[in-house]
Each structure stands twice: as C-alpha cells, then as structure tokens.
C-alpha cells in the first residue's frame, strides 16, 4: 500500500487532484491511500505517509516543510504547476511513486 | 515585451518569493491565521443566529409570514440571543485558545496546555470580575487585539521557561502525564504574576483596563483598515503574490483577520442597537466581491474558457468551472495558466481592484447592504454576499455587476492570449509536418 499525502493551503484544491490520482491508481490496480490536507495539519499528519506533495501555491514553504519531514526520511516535493492545473492525476501519481521508490 | 517580462520574473523570484516566504512562514502570522481558522466554525454558526433575530423584513411589513417571524423574534429575543452571545459574543475565547495552541505546537509545547494558558492570560486582563459576575464587554471584537497579544505573550513565556529548563523537576519514576501537568505550573505563575500587575498598573495610570487601552492605541489603525486604500493595497498584494504562484490570500487574510473580526462585531452591535453599520471592509466583502470564483474573480473567466477556440483552454474551463462556483480556482490559475502569464497579468490584477472600487462606492452611496455575518469562503459568491448582509438583495445585484465587469475586462486579454496560442500551435504543426505542407497559418 502506497501512502501519499497532498498538501495545500486548506486542502481544497488538492482534494480535486486526489480524486484523479485515486481514479488512475484504481485503473492500474495500484493499492494507494491518498489524502489532502491544509498546511496547518502538516506536522501532525505527515509521519503517516511515505511522500508529501505540495500544491505549487505553497511551494514557498518547501524548505521548512522538507526539513521537518527529513527527520522521518520522508521526501517532500512540489507538484509541477501545469500538472496541477490540468489535474493530471496519472502523472502526479507516477511522480509520487517514483519519489517513494527512490526513498525506500 | 519579452525583456520586460524577463525583468518582471527576475523581480518576482528575487524579492517577492522570499518576502512571501518570510511573511507566510512567520510563526505569529501562522498562529493568528490558525487561531481564526479554529474559531471560525463557532463564529459562522453564531452569527447565523442573527438572521433569526433580525429577520430581513421591515417592521411595517404586512406579509403574514414575515409578520409572524418578526413577532416571534421579538418575543423570544433573549432566548435567541443566547447562542449568538456565547459564540460571537465571546469570540476571543476561541481565538485565544486557537492562537495559543497553534503557536504552542510550533514551539513544540503541549497545544492543549498552551491554548489554555493563553485563555487564562486573556481572561486575566480582559474580564473584570465584580460581585460574582465577569463583564463581557471585552470578550467580543473589542478584545481581539488583547487576545492576540496575550496568547503570543503567554506562549512565548511558556516556551522560554521550557527552553531554559525552568520547570518543576520530578523523579523519573513519575509518569509523564503527571510530570507534564506539573510542567505548566511555573508558566501559569509567571503569566499571572506579570500580566495581572501590569493590568492593574495600566488601570491606575490611565483609568482604562488593558483591552480598552489597546483598542484606544490601535484606533487609528483600525479605522484605516476600513478605507478604500486599505482594500486596494491588500488586494493588490494578494494578486501580485498569486501571480508569482504564491498563495497570497493566506498571507493577506492572516494580517486582515483581526481587523475584520473587530469591525464585524462592531457592525453586529450596531445592528442589534438599530444604528447605522459603521464598517464596510469585512471578510464577506473580500470573499464575495473581490474573490468571485477565487482569487482574481475568475468565475466569469471560467465561463469564457468553456467557449474558447483553443482546445487546451476549453479543457481547463470544463475542469475549472464547477470548483469555481465554490471559489476554488487553482485548476484555472495553474492550468490556463494565469500564474506568471504576462498576457493575463493586467486583468488578473485589475479586476478585483475595479470591483473593490465599485462595491465600496455603492456602499458609500447607500445602495449596497453591508456585511453583518460571517460566511464560509467556499459559499458561491452571490449567495455568500447576500448571506453575509443578512439576506439582502443588493449584494446579489452587486455580485452580478462585478461578474459582468470581470468578464468584460478578461475578454480582450483572453482573445489576445488565444491568438498567440493558436499561432504557436500552427507554427508547431508546420515545423513537425513540413512534407504535407497543408497546414493553414490561420
């Protein structure tokens, strides 16, 4: 089971993308657990996940957030803006899986 | 054009992004924002009660339904006011606990304890107690700034004492839960021992207790926050941050929230007293006139995209239009894209500013009902605007005018952008299929 966390300001727009990513994972038969959170919940939630992807609008927090997650060895990366805008669930899912495989 | 664009990008990357990073990650800005977010649900429901208490009908109405509602609300005013008084009326309780907890979490303290410590610190200076009663005068909007300051102060004290190991040490055999409850004792003593004498000192010197004195000091800032320049400046900042791809609203609302809340409670008090509403620029004004469909008022743009001649833009329109009704427009911002797109910079920045001027002017002329209620920012704009103004009709009209303005301003820029996209598409097609040679250039 792959556990992926998405994070933006309030977890609203990322939750749109979550649906697309889950759809794509189901089609391909990949077991996933993907959730969207607001940045306020970052600290309490991230340890449960294998990777954290940030909405491009909160990319400016990348440094602080990835430093926190680094203590647990969890990679944090921003989502490519165009993939985010176009809601390309499959591409973002691939990106997340590649980060998980690289880290573990 | 392209060199201008390059230098603009350079300015954004070198100065705006770091500035936003610093502002948006500032511990206190985050704590204040989190505190208000935590308090919001209670305040939304609490202020929802206002509609029942002050139905949107005139006192002389002859409509039987309106008549019955009015009579009911008059008969049971006291009972109906209770949920309002114990949510909006004591909003500082929620805010101080929320800020204390968020800041405590950021300093690696126990959030419940730091929230409660902040709560006590606030009560100590803002709730004068006499004859078995506490005065509620400063527990609403008048006490907001005091709640911010005391929450930050008490949490800092707690953090400082812990960092410096000034704590009651118990033997290792004592369970951690018990040890933790002892850990808070010294911070409580220090906060009590400093704030209470300070409050007494201020009262003796000025004749005002702390919240009164703080409101007195901040008066010029509070009234400046309700002016047209303040609206334009805050929305300009938000738009420029967002254009750079940074969630600017997060930063701007973090700063504006204390002012909005203080002014909201002043409006509600005026409504209850039957007086003219003093304030214009409140959360509802920002959410429902300036951010129709999200930042940049892009809901009308979403409709325009649906009918675009460029497939890519049509796809974005299809994806973006439904979330746009609920003011979520990241698909459009990043997909069209608007972010860092020089061709849409002008309308993106100007639309909310023009709409701000229209709505502000209309309010000044007495045509537009003012905000008295808190609404969730995800409420579709015309409904939210009406709800915020106690279900008046004028905000709906204003929203429609703002949407028309927005469509008119986006349209020419969108057409130019479409032309440039079609041109590059045609060039690409020509370059990739030189042998067929049948691709038309226009």
Interface residues (C-beta under 8 A of the other chain):
Chain A: X8 X9 X12 X13 X16 X40 X43 X55 X56 X57 X58 X59 X60 X61 X63 X64 X81 X82 X84 X85 X86 X87
Chain B: X17 X20 X21 X24 X25 X30 X33 X34 X37 X102 X105 X242 X245 X246 X247 X249 X250 X315 X316 X319 X323 X326 X328 X329 X330 X331 X332 X333 X334 X335 X336 X337 X339 X378
